[in-house]
Amino acid sequence: MSGVEQNVTDPYLWLEEVTDERALDWARARNAVVHERFADSERFRELERRILDMLDTDTKIAYPARRGPWLYNFWRDAQHPRGLWRRTTFAEYGKDVPDWDILIDLDAVAAAEDENWVWGGAAVLRPEQSRALVSLSRGGADAKVVREFDLERRVFLDPEDGGYFLPEAKSEIRWIDIDSVYVGTDFGPGSLTDSGYPRIAKLWRRGTPLAEAATVFEGEPSDVAVSAGYDRTPGYERHYIGRATDFFNEEVYLLEADGTLRHLDIPSDASESWYKDWLLVRLKSPWEVGGNTFPAGALLATDFEKFLSGSREFEVIFTPDPHTSLHGYGWTENHLLLVTLEDVQTKLHVLTPSAAGWRREPLADTPPMATTSVLNLDPLEGGDEFMLNTSGFTTPATLLTSAVGGQTEQLKQEPGFFDTEGVETEQFFAESADGTRVPYFVIRHRDRKGLPGPTVMSGYGGFEVSRTPGYSGASGMGWLERGGTWVMTNIRGGGEYGPQWHTSVQKANRHKVYEDFSAIAEDLVARGITTADQLGAVGGSNGGLLMGVMLTRYPELFGAIVCQVPLLDMKRYHLLLAGASWMAEYGDPDKPEEWEYISKYSPYQNARADRAYPPILLTTSTRDDRVHPGHARKMAALLEAQGHEFWYHENIEGGHGGAADNKQSAFQAALIYEFFTQMLLERRS
């Protein structure tokens, strides 16, 4: 059956009706099978309990978000499963047991309002920090309700009394001052893009109806989203507009006082940022400008006002090489901090601008086989302080504090949650079909060396998302302690080697992502780390699409697969929820020339009854309003009809992350490792 024919007479189209009782009953029936097979044992319950204890423990780091003198934190534990929003001072945070000022008890709010609220974030008004715009979702969805909160009185402000309020939608709202905000939301018919995000940005003044907010910019329905914002840096205040024409291209404008727009003449696929006098441009493709050609992956700097006046003189402050890419950057008051990846391992640098140019020096040492990130830069309030967070596959997170030129001190350290004695991390490289060397990390007990054994490899491969080493207590408890080997892959589609690692595999070249992952699977067998029938694979979202392709195109390489919140029907993905926003990544299936290459890998169109597939567990969430649950539902129904070994579990809430609270997260994690234990450890023993 061809892809086109199947979608004309798709017998499972009814499963796209998200909350239809027939569809939910279908999901509940398969949930019951999963619970009975995998979740009804003492071993499962013990692992679930251990993971939940880890998620709920008071000993984990309460990561702060610095806003001047305050450190804000959102915290969940056993007593507060929905969470607490709270803040404290830096001096208090440094204590073993800080005294937190509780701002919002979300459990109490949810109980009082009889709503299944899940925290969605808070935007604090600067500099006074007397108000916040708090986002809450029902069940973990991307669509959120926005409510204004008074931090002094500790109450939500009533819209009838002038408080800002937005009903459930995928909204953008940003402070200008206490009496005005920029807002993009569902203003009514025609106000959203085809992707379901705001198409119109408005200026909304306190005390006026949302319907009377003044339009400052309108995009096109085919755009992904439109937004407006305000840079409040003293002496450098700027209003700006962003128009995302697709997932990777954005036009940026300064909004002048008279309402006119001033376009920033930089490549639309570049990332721009500004701070005081400086404009930074990070390139994703080569750029010819001012008589020079700058390479993809470079970071350029120039005087912002001179640029606006027509100058195109840039200084290159970072240049990539075949092993090194720019992973992130941010300002302190006087310095620019860079994080680079050298073969997927982090290095830190500090750059200092002066009249003589930019001086670059090492910032701090970083351990190998680990990821170190820079946190809590706040140039608005002055000072060159920053925080560092470091963790590796077997090393729990450590949070440090420092300042440029100062000493580094440890603030917090998480305990270990699984036995790491004898567990080692190694990095290997596989050769993909086109000769590209693709890195991956192997985490296993040293006694496993030379003994092929049960192994699980994880992958993503899309949207320039870099995957770097990090501690996972769940995989340690659920897999490494049971004698398994864990593998993290760095396939193309990510950003581990700069933007070309991603752009080289978009659309018609998407097959190279799957060739990379399959090459690593074969390399693991060739090195004697595992065998095909002992090899599992797991991925979610875009990584769920990867798993679907592994099932239908490379089934002989795997003994079991877990496919989480996936895209699978690539003929219809652009018609479901946010799918239209991803056409820049995958292509447009309505264009015959693009469907030609998409159809070759789309899992739903390529499942066959006459092929042998490894057992697969598909998971999704009813409340996922980013990747439609219909993908997983329809694939499960198709595999069932074709007679394949499959299991299906749908969380009735939880959003795109698949879980709305720690208890649900613990269940989902335990389910994955119990599945792999039964399929790879026990079935093959």
C-alpha positions as CSV (number, residue, x, y, z in Angstrom):
1,M,0.0,0.0,0.0
2,S,1.6,3.3,-1.0
3,G,1.8,6.3,1.4
4,V,-0.7,8.3,-0.7
5,E,-3.2,5.5,-0.8
6,Q,-3.0,4.8,2.9
7,N,-3.7,8.4,3.8
8,V,-6.7,8.6,1.5
9,T,-8.3,5.6,3.2
10,D,-6.4,5.7,6.5
11,P,-8.5,3.3,8.7
12,Y,-7.0,4.8,11.9
13,L,-7.7,8.5,11.2
14,W,-10.2,8.4,14.0
15,L,-7.4,8.0,16.5
16,E,-6.4,11.6,15.8
17,E,-9.5,12.8,17.7
18,V,-7.5,13.5,20.9
19,T,-10.3,13.5,23.6
20,D,-12.8,11.3,21.7
21,E,-14.1,8.7,24.2
22,R,-13.7,5.9,21.7
23,A,-10.0,6.9,21.2
24,L,-9.4,7.2,24.9
25,D,-11.0,3.9,25.6
26,W,-8.7,2.4,22.9
27,A,-5.7,3.9,24.8
28,R,-6.9,2.8,28.2
29,A,-7.3,-0.8,27.0
30,R,-3.7,-0.9,25.8
31,N,-2.5,0.9,29.0
32,A,-4.0,-1.9,31.0
33,V,-2.0,-4.5,29.0
34,V,1.2,-2.5,29.6
35,H,0.5,-2.2,33.4
36,E,-0.1,-5.9,33.7
37,R,3.0,-6.9,31.8
38,F,5.5,-4.4,33.0
39,A,4.2,-2.4,36.0
40,D,2.7,-5.1,38.2
41,S,5.8,-6.5,39.9
42,E,7.8,-5.8,43.0
43,R,10.9,-5.1,40.9
44,F,9.0,-2.4,38.9
45,R,7.6,-0.8,42.0
46,E,11.0,-0.8,43.7
47,L,12.6,1.0,40.8
48,E,9.7,3.4,40.5
49,R,10.0,4.2,44.2
50,R,13.8,4.8,43.9
51,I,13.4,7.1,41.0
52,L,10.6,9.0,42.7
53,D,12.7,9.3,45.8
54,M,15.5,10.8,43.7
55,L,13.1,13.3,42.0
56,D,11.5,14.2,45.4
57,T,14.6,14.4,47.5
58,D,15.6,17.6,49.3
59,T,19.3,16.8,48.5
60,K,19.0,17.7,44.8
61,I,20.3,21.1,43.8
62,A,17.7,23.8,43.8
63,Y,18.9,25.6,40.6
64,P,18.3,29.3,40.9
65,A,17.5,31.9,38.3
66,R,19.2,35.2,39.3
67,R,17.3,38.4,39.0
68,G,19.5,41.1,40.7
69,P,19.6,40.5,44.4
70,W,17.1,37.6,44.2
71,L,17.6,34.0,43.3
72,Y,14.3,32.4,42.2
73,N,13.6,28.7,42.1
74,F,10.7,26.3,41.2
75,W,10.8,23.2,43.4
76,R,8.9,19.9,43.6
77,D,9.2,17.3,46.3
78,A,7.0,14.6,47.9
79,Q,5.1,17.2,50.0
80,H,4.7,19.6,47.0
81,P,4.2,17.4,43.9
82,R,2.9,20.4,41.8
83,G,5.6,22.6,43.2
84,L,6.6,25.8,45.0
85,W,7.8,29.0,43.4
86,R,10.1,30.7,45.8
87,R,13.1,33.0,46.1
88,T,15.9,33.8,48.5
89,T,19.1,36.0,48.6
90,F,22.5,34.9,47.5
91,A,23.8,34.9,51.0
92,E,21.0,32.7,52.2
93,Y,21.3,30.4,49.2
94,G,24.9,29.6,50.1
95,K,23.8,28.0,53.4
96,D,23.2,24.2,53.8
97,V,19.5,24.8,54.5
98,P,18.5,28.2,52.9
99,D,15.5,30.1,54.2
100,W,13.2,30.2,51.1
101,D,10.5,32.8,50.8
102,I,7.5,30.9,49.3
103,L,5.7,33.0,46.6
104,I,3.3,30.5,45.2
105,D,2.2,27.1,46.5
106,L,0.9,25.5,43.3
107,D,-0.6,22.6,45.1
108,A,-2.7,24.9,47.2
109,V,-3.7,27.0,44.1
110,A,-4.7,23.9,42.2
111,A,-6.8,22.5,45.1
112,A,-8.5,25.9,45.7
113,E,-9.4,26.3,42.0
114,D,-10.0,22.6,41.3
115,E,-7.6,22.7,38.3
116,N,-4.9,20.4,37.2
117,W,-2.3,23.2,37.1
118,V,1.2,22.5,35.9
119,W,3.9,25.2,36.3
120,G,4.8,26.9,33.0
121,G,7.2,29.6,34.2
122,A,7.2,33.2,35.5
123,A,8.4,36.5,34.0
124,V,9.4,38.9,36.8
125,L,9.1,42.6,36.2
126,R,12.5,44.3,36.3
127,P,13.9,46.2,38.1
128,E,11.4,46.5,40.9
129,Q,10.4,42.8,41.0
130,S,7.0,43.6,42.5
131,R,5.0,41.7,39.8
132,A,5.3,38.6,37.7
133,L,3.4,37.1,34.7
134,V,2.9,33.5,35.7
135,S,2.1,30.8,33.1
136,L,0.1,27.7,34.1
137,S,-1.0,24.8,31.9
138,R,-3.7,22.2,32.3
139,G,-2.0,18.9,32.5
140,G,1.3,20.0,31.1
141,A,0.2,21.3,27.6
142,D,2.1,23.9,25.6
143,A,-1.0,26.1,25.7
144,K,-1.0,28.1,28.9
145,V,-3.1,30.5,30.9
146,V,-1.1,33.7,31.9
147,R,-2.0,35.5,35.1
148,E,-0.4,38.5,36.8
149,F,0.9,37.9,40.3
150,D,1.6,40.5,43.0
151,L,4.9,39.5,44.7
152,E,4.3,41.8,47.6
153,R,0.7,40.8,48.5
154,R,1.2,37.2,47.3
155,V,-2.0,37.1,45.3
156,F,-3.1,36.8,41.7
157,L,-4.6,40.0,40.5
158,D,-8.2,40.0,39.3
159,P,-8.6,41.0,35.7
160,E,-11.6,43.0,36.8
161,D,-9.3,45.1,38.8
162,G,-6.7,45.7,36.1
163,G,-4.6,42.5,36.4
164,Y,-3.1,41.1,33.2
165,F,-4.8,37.8,32.2
166,L,-4.6,35.6,29.1
167,P,-6.9,32.6,28.5
168,E,-5.4,29.3,27.5
169,A,-3.3,29.7,24.3
170,K,0.2,29.5,23.0
171,S,0.9,33.1,24.0
172,E,3.9,35.4,24.2
173,I,3.8,38.2,26.8
174,R,6.7,40.4,27.9
175,W,6.9,43.3,30.3
176,I,7.7,46.8,29.1
177,D,6.9,48.5,32.4
178,I,4.4,47.9,35.2
179,D,1.6,49.3,33.1
180,S,2.3,48.0,29.7
181,V,3.3,44.7,28.0
182,Y,3.8,43.3,24.5
183,V,1.5,40.4,23.8
184,G,0.8,37.9,21.1
185,T,-2.0,35.4,21.7
186,D,-5.2,34.1,20.2
187,F,-7.0,37.3,19.5
188,G,-9.7,35.5,17.4
189,P,-10.0,34.1,13.9
190,G,-6.9,34.7,11.8
191,S,-4.7,35.8,14.6
192,L,-2.6,32.6,14.8
193,T,-0.1,31.2,12.3
194,D,-0.7,27.9,10.6
195,S,1.6,26.5,13.3
196,G,-0.8,27.7,16.1
197,Y,1.5,30.5,17.4
198,P,0.9,34.2,17.6
199,R,0.8,36.0,14.2
200,I,0.2,39.5,15.6
201,A,2.1,41.4,18.3
202,K,0.3,44.1,20.2
203,L,1.0,46.7,22.9
204,W,-1.4,46.2,25.8
205,R,-1.8,48.9,28.4
206,R,-3.1,48.2,31.9
207,G,-6.7,48.9,32.5
208,T,-7.7,48.5,28.8
209,P,-9.4,45.5,27.3
210,L,-7.2,43.1,25.4
211,A,-9.4,43.7,22.3
212,E,-8.2,47.4,22.4
213,A,-4.5,46.5,22.4
214,A,-2.6,48.4,19.7
215,T,-1.1,46.3,16.9
216,V,2.6,46.9,16.4
217,F,3.3,44.1,13.9
218,E,1.6,41.5,11.8
219,G,3.2,38.5,10.2
220,E,1.8,36.0,7.6
221,P,-0.2,32.9,8.3
222,S,2.7,30.8,6.9
223,D,5.1,32.3,9.5
224,V,5.9,30.2,12.5
225,A,5.4,33.1,15.1
226,V,5.7,36.8,15.7
227,S,6.9,38.4,19.0
228,A,7.8,41.7,20.4
229,G,10.1,42.6,23.3
230,Y,11.9,45.3,25.3
231,D,15.6,45.6,26.3
232,R,15.7,47.6,29.5
233,T,19.5,47.9,29.8
234,P,19.9,51.4,31.3
235,G,21.0,53.9,28.7
236,Y,20.5,51.3,25.9
237,E,16.7,50.8,26.0
238,R,15.5,49.2,22.8
239,H,12.1,47.8,21.5
240,Y,12.3,45.0,19.0
241,I,10.2,42.7,16.8
242,G,10.9,39.1,15.8
243,R,9.2,37.5,12.8
244,A,10.1,33.8,12.5
245,T,9.4,33.0,8.9
246,D,10.2,29.3,9.5
247,F,11.7,27.3,12.3
248,F,15.3,28.4,11.5
249,N,14.9,31.8,10.0
250,E,13.8,35.1,11.7
251,E,13.6,38.7,10.6
252,V,14.5,41.1,13.5
253,Y,13.5,44.7,13.6
254,L,14.1,47.6,16.0
255,L,10.8,49.3,16.8
256,E,11.3,53.1,16.8
257,A,9.4,55.5,19.0
258,D,7.3,56.6,16.0
259,G,6.2,53.1,15.3
260,T,8.5,52.6,12.3
261,L,10.6,49.4,11.9
262,R,14.3,49.3,11.4
263,H,15.4,45.9,9.9
264,L,18.6,44.4,11.2
265,D,20.4,43.5,7.9
266,I,21.9,40.2,8.9
267,P,21.3,36.7,7.6
268,S,17.8,35.5,8.7
269,D,19.3,32.1,9.8
270,A,21.9,33.7,12.0
271,S,21.4,34.2,15.8
272,E,21.8,37.9,16.8
273,S,22.0,39.4,20.3
274,W,23.1,42.8,21.6
275,Y,24.4,44.2,24.8
276,K,25.1,47.9,25.3
277,D,27.3,49.0,22.4
278,W,27.9,45.5,21.0
279,L,26.0,43.5,18.4
280,L,26.9,39.8,18.2
281,V,26.0,37.6,15.2
282,R,26.4,33.8,15.3
283,L,26.4,32.5,11.7
284,K,24.7,29.2,10.6
285,S,25.8,29.6,7.0
286,P,28.7,31.5,5.3
287,W,28.1,35.2,5.0
288,E,29.7,37.6,2.5
289,V,29.7,41.1,3.9
290,G,31.9,44.2,3.9
291,G,34.4,42.5,1.5
292,N,34.8,39.5,3.7
293,T,33.4,36.0,3.8
294,F,32.8,34.6,7.3
295,P,32.3,30.9,7.9
296,A,29.3,29.1,9.3
297,G,29.6,28.6,13.0
298,A,31.6,31.8,13.5
299,L,30.7,34.5,16.1
300,L,31.1,38.1,15.0
301,A,31.1,41.3,16.9
302,T,30.6,44.9,15.9
303,D,29.7,48.3,17.3
304,F,25.8,48.3,17.2
305,E,25.3,52.0,16.4
306,K,27.9,51.9,13.7
307,F,26.2,48.9,12.2
308,L,22.9,50.7,12.2
309,S,24.6,53.6,10.5
310,G,25.8,51.3,7.7
311,S,29.2,50.0,8.8
312,R,29.8,46.3,8.1
313,E,33.1,46.0,9.9
314,F,33.0,42.8,12.0
315,E,35.6,41.2,14.3
316,V,35.6,37.4,14.4
317,I,35.7,36.4,18.1
318,F,35.1,32.7,17.5
319,T,36.1,30.6,14.5
320,P,35.1,26.9,14.4
321,D,37.3,24.1,13.3
322,P,36.6,20.4,12.4
323,H,36.6,19.4,16.1
324,T,35.4,22.6,17.8
325,S,32.1,24.4,17.8
326,L,30.4,27.2,19.8
327,H,28.0,25.8,22.3
328,G,26.8,29.0,24.1
329,Y,27.7,32.5,25.2
330,G,26.6,35.2,27.5
331,W,27.6,38.6,29.0
332,T,28.6,39.6,32.5
333,E,28.8,43.4,33.0
334,N,32.2,43.6,31.4
335,H,33.0,40.3,29.8
336,L,31.7,37.8,27.3
337,L,31.8,34.1,28.4
338,L,32.0,31.4,25.7
339,V,31.3,27.7,26.0
340,T,32.8,25.6,23.2
341,L,32.5,21.9,22.4
342,E,35.7,20.0,21.4
343,D,34.6,16.6,20.2
344,V,31.5,17.0,22.4
345,Q,33.4,18.0,25.5
346,T,33.1,21.5,27.0
347,K,35.7,24.2,27.3
348,L,35.2,27.7,28.9
349,H,36.6,31.0,27.7
350,V,36.3,34.7,28.8
351,L,36.5,37.4,26.1
352,T,37.1,41.0,27.1
353,P,36.5,43.9,24.6
354,S,38.6,46.9,24.6
355,A,39.7,49.7,22.2
356,A,42.6,47.4,21.1
357,G,40.3,44.5,20.3
358,W,39.0,41.4,22.1
359,R,41.3,39.5,24.6
360,R,40.5,35.8,25.0
361,E,41.6,33.7,28.0
362,P,40.6,30.4,29.6
363,L,37.8,30.9,32.2
364,A,38.0,27.7,34.2
365,D,39.1,24.1,34.0
366,T,36.5,21.6,32.9
367,P,36.6,17.8,33.6
368,P,36.7,15.4,30.6
369,M,33.7,13.2,29.8
370,A,31.4,15.8,31.4
371,T,29.4,18.9,30.6
372,T,30.1,22.3,32.2
373,S,27.6,25.1,31.6
374,V,27.5,28.8,32.6
375,L,24.5,29.9,34.6
376,N,23.0,33.0,36.2
377,L,24.7,35.8,34.3
378,D,22.9,39.1,35.0
379,P,24.6,42.1,33.4
380,L,21.5,44.2,34.0
381,E,22.4,44.5,37.7
382,G,26.1,44.9,37.2
383,G,29.0,42.7,38.3
384,D,30.9,39.9,36.7
385,E,29.6,37.0,38.8
386,F,28.5,33.7,37.3
387,M,27.8,30.2,38.2
388,L,29.1,26.9,36.8
389,N,27.3,23.6,36.7
390,T,29.2,20.4,35.9
391,S,28.1,16.8,35.6
392,G,29.0,13.6,33.8
393,F,27.4,10.3,33.2
394,T,28.6,8.9,36.5
395,T,29.3,12.2,38.3
396,P,26.4,14.0,40.0
397,A,26.0,17.7,39.4
398,T,28.2,20.3,41.2
399,L,27.2,23.9,41.3
400,L,30.0,26.5,41.7
401,T,30.1,30.3,42.0
402,S,32.7,32.6,40.7
403,A,33.5,36.0,39.1
404,V,35.8,36.8,36.2
405,G,39.2,37.1,37.7
406,G,38.1,35.7,41.1
407,Q,38.2,32.4,42.9
408,T,35.8,29.6,42.2
409,E,33.9,28.1,45.2
410,Q,31.5,25.2,45.4
411,L,28.0,26.1,46.3
412,K,26.1,22.8,46.1
413,Q,26.7,19.2,45.1
414,E,24.1,16.5,44.5
415,P,24.5,13.0,46.0
416,G,24.9,9.9,43.8
417,F,21.7,7.8,43.3
418,F,23.3,4.6,41.9
419,D,26.4,2.5,42.4
420,T,29.1,3.9,40.1
421,E,31.9,1.6,41.4
422,G,33.7,0.3,38.3
423,V,31.5,2.2,35.8
424,E,33.5,3.9,33.2
425,T,32.8,6.3,30.3
426,E,34.5,6.0,26.9
427,Q,34.1,7.8,23.6
428,F,34.2,6.1,20.2
429,F,33.6,7.1,16.6
430,A,31.7,5.2,14.0
431,E,31.9,5.8,10.2
432,S,28.6,6.6,8.6
433,A,27.7,5.6,5.0
434,D,29.2,8.7,3.5
435,G,32.4,8.4,5.5
436,T,31.5,11.0,8.2
437,R,33.0,10.1,11.6
438,V,30.2,10.2,14.2
439,P,31.0,10.2,17.9
440,Y,29.2,8.3,20.7
441,F,29.8,7.7,24.4
442,V,29.7,4.2,26.0
443,I,29.0,3.9,29.8
444,R,29.5,0.5,31.2
445,H,31.1,-1.5,34.1
446,R,34.7,-2.2,33.4
447,D,34.0,-5.9,33.9
448,R,31.8,-5.8,30.8
449,K,34.7,-5.0,28.5
450,G,35.2,-7.9,26.1
451,L,31.8,-9.4,26.9
452,P,29.0,-8.4,24.5
453,G,26.0,-7.7,26.6
454,P,22.6,-5.9,26.8
455,T,23.0,-2.3,25.6
456,V,20.7,0.6,25.0
457,M,21.6,3.5,22.7
458,S,19.7,6.8,22.7
459,G,19.5,9.3,19.9
460,Y,17.8,12.5,18.8
461,G,19.4,14.0,15.7
462,G,17.5,17.2,14.8
463,F,16.9,20.9,15.2
464,E,20.6,21.6,16.1
465,V,20.1,20.2,19.6
466,S,23.4,19.1,21.0
467,R,23.5,16.1,23.4
468,T,26.3,16.3,25.9
469,P,27.3,14.2,28.9
470,G,25.2,14.5,32.0
471,Y,24.2,12.5,35.1
472,S,21.1,10.3,34.9
473,G,20.2,8.6,38.1
474,A,17.3,6.9,36.4
475,S,19.4,5.1,33.7
476,G,21.9,4.3,36.4
477,M,19.4,2.6,38.7
478,G,17.3,1.1,35.9
479,W,20.0,-0.1,33.5
480,L,23.6,0.2,34.6
481,E,23.0,-1.4,38.0
482,R,21.4,-4.3,36.3
483,G,24.5,-4.9,34.2
484,G,23.5,-3.1,31.1
485,T,25.5,-0.7,28.9
486,W,24.3,2.8,28.1
487,V,25.2,4.6,24.9
488,M,24.6,8.3,24.0
489,T,24.9,9.1,20.3
490,N,25.9,12.4,18.7
491,I,24.5,11.9,15.3
492,R,24.0,14.6,12.7
493,G,21.0,16.8,13.0
494,G,22.3,18.1,16.3
495,G,24.7,21.0,16.8
496,E,27.7,19.1,18.4
497,Y,30.0,20.2,15.5
498,G,28.4,23.5,14.7
499,P,25.4,24.5,12.5
500,Q,26.7,22.4,9.5
501,W,26.2,19.2,11.6
502,H,22.5,20.1,11.4
503,T,22.0,21.9,8.1
504,S,23.8,19.2,6.1
505,V,21.0,16.7,6.9
506,Q,17.9,18.7,6.5
507,K,15.0,17.8,4.2
508,A,16.4,15.7,1.3
509,N,19.5,14.7,3.3
510,R,17.5,13.5,6.2
511,H,18.5,9.9,5.5
512,K,22.0,10.6,6.7
513,V,20.7,11.0,10.3
514,Y,19.4,7.5,10.2
515,E,22.5,6.2,8.5
516,D,24.6,7.7,11.4
517,F,22.5,6.0,14.0
518,S,22.5,2.6,12.3
519,A,26.3,2.9,11.7
520,I,26.8,3.3,15.5
521,A,24.6,0.3,16.1
522,E,26.8,-1.7,13.7
523,D,29.9,-0.3,15.3
524,L,28.8,-1.4,18.7
525,V,28.5,-4.9,17.4
526,A,31.8,-4.8,15.5
527,R,33.6,-3.6,18.7
528,G,32.1,-6.5,20.7
529,I,30.2,-4.3,23.0
530,T,26.8,-5.9,22.2
531,T,25.0,-8.1,19.6
532,A,22.0,-7.1,17.5
533,D,19.5,-9.1,19.5
534,Q,20.9,-7.5,22.8
535,L,20.8,-3.9,21.4
536,G,18.0,-1.6,22.3
537,A,17.3,2.0,21.2
538,V,15.3,4.8,22.7
539,G,14.3,8.3,21.6
540,G,11.6,10.9,22.0
541,S,9.8,13.5,19.8
542,N,12.1,13.9,16.8
543,G,14.1,11.1,18.4
544,G,10.8,9.1,18.3
545,L,10.8,9.6,14.6
546,L,14.3,8.2,14.6
547,M,13.1,5.1,16.5
548,G,10.2,4.6,14.0
549,V,12.7,4.7,11.1
550,M,15.0,2.2,13.0
551,L,12.0,-0.1,13.4
552,T,10.9,0.0,9.8
553,R,14.2,0.4,7.9
554,Y,16.8,-1.2,10.1
555,P,14.8,-3.8,12.2
556,E,17.6,-6.4,12.0
557,L,20.0,-4.2,14.0
558,F,17.9,-4.1,17.2
559,G,16.4,-6.4,19.9
560,A,14.0,-3.8,21.3
561,I,12.9,-0.2,20.7
562,V,11.2,2.5,22.9
563,C,9.5,5.2,20.9
564,Q,8.4,8.2,23.0
565,V,6.0,11.1,22.1
566,P,7.0,10.5,18.4
567,L,6.4,11.9,15.0
568,L,5.5,8.9,12.8
569,D,3.0,9.8,10.1
570,M,5.1,12.2,8.0
571,K,2.4,12.5,5.4
572,R,0.2,14.4,7.9
573,Y,2.6,15.8,10.5
574,H,2.3,19.3,9.1
575,L,-1.4,19.2,9.6
576,L,-1.3,18.3,13.3
577,L,-0.7,20.8,16.1
578,A,2.7,22.5,15.8
579,G,3.7,20.3,12.9
580,A,3.6,23.1,10.3
581,S,6.5,24.8,12.1
582,W,8.9,21.9,11.3
583,M,8.6,21.9,7.5
584,A,12.0,23.7,7.4
585,E,13.5,20.6,9.1
586,Y,11.7,17.8,7.2
587,G,10.1,19.3,4.1
588,D,6.5,19.8,2.9
589,P,4.8,16.5,2.2
590,D,2.2,18.3,0.1
591,K,4.9,19.0,-2.5
592,P,5.4,15.9,-4.6
593,E,9.2,16.5,-4.9
594,E,9.5,16.7,-1.1
595,W,7.1,13.9,-0.4
596,E,9.3,11.8,-2.7
597,Y,12.2,11.7,-0.1
598,I,10.0,11.9,3.0
599,S,8.0,8.9,1.9
600,K,11.1,6.8,1.8
601,Y,11.5,6.9,5.6
602,S,8.1,7.9,7.0
603,P,7.5,5.1,9.5
604,Y,3.7,5.0,9.3
605,Q,3.8,4.6,5.5
606,N,6.6,2.1,5.6
607,A,5.4,-0.5,8.2
608,R,5.1,-3.9,6.6
609,A,3.3,-7.0,7.8
610,D,5.8,-9.3,6.0
611,R,8.9,-7.9,7.8
612,A,10.2,-9.1,11.2
613,Y,10.3,-6.2,13.7
614,P,11.8,-6.1,17.1
615,P,9.4,-5.6,20.0
616,I,8.5,-1.9,20.5
617,L,7.0,0.2,23.3
618,L,5.3,3.4,22.1
619,T,4.5,6.0,24.6
620,T,2.7,9.4,24.3
621,S,0.5,11.8,26.2
622,T,-3.1,12.9,25.6
623,R,-2.2,16.4,26.6
624,D,0.8,16.7,24.3
625,D,-0.2,19.7,22.1
626,R,3.1,19.9,20.3
627,V,3.5,16.4,18.8
628,H,0.0,15.0,18.3
629,P,-0.7,11.7,20.1
630,G,-2.3,10.5,16.9
631,H,1.2,9.6,15.6
632,A,1.8,7.0,18.3
633,R,-1.8,5.8,18.4
634,K,-2.1,5.2,14.7
635,M,1.3,3.5,14.5
636,A,0.4,1.2,17.4
637,A,-2.9,0.3,15.8
638,L,-1.2,-0.4,12.5
639,L,1.5,-2.6,14.1
640,E,-1.3,-4.4,15.9
641,A,-3.2,-5.1,12.7
642,Q,0.0,-6.3,11.0
643,G,0.6,-8.8,13.8
644,H,3.8,-7.3,15.2
645,E,4.9,-7.4,18.9
646,F,4.2,-4.0,20.4
647,W,3.1,-2.3,23.5
648,Y,1.4,1.1,23.9
649,H,1.1,3.5,26.8
650,E,-0.6,6.9,26.8
651,N,-0.4,9.2,29.8
652,I,-3.8,11.0,30.0
653,E,-1.9,14.2,30.9
654,G,1.7,15.3,30.9
655,G,2.3,17.5,27.8
656,H,5.2,16.9,25.4
657,G,7.5,15.9,28.3
658,G,5.1,12.9,28.8
659,A,4.7,13.6,32.6
660,A,3.0,16.3,34.6
661,D,4.7,15.7,37.9
662,N,7.5,13.6,39.6
663,K,5.3,10.6,40.1
664,Q,4.4,10.4,36.5
665,S,8.0,10.9,35.5
666,A,9.1,8.1,37.8
667,F,6.5,5.8,36.3
668,Q,7.5,6.6,32.7
669,A,11.3,6.0,33.5
670,A,10.7,2.8,35.3
671,L,8.5,1.5,32.5
672,I,11.2,2.1,29.9
673,Y,13.9,0.2,31.9
674,E,11.5,-2.6,32.9
675,F,10.7,-3.0,29.2
676,F,14.4,-3.2,28.2
677,T,15.1,-5.5,31.1
678,Q,12.5,-8.0,30.0
679,M,13.3,-7.7,26.3
680,L,17.1,-7.6,26.4
681,L,18.3,-8.9,29.7
682,E,15.8,-11.7,30.5
683,R,14.5,-12.7,27.1
684,R,18.1,-13.1,25.7
685,S,19.6,-14.8,28.8
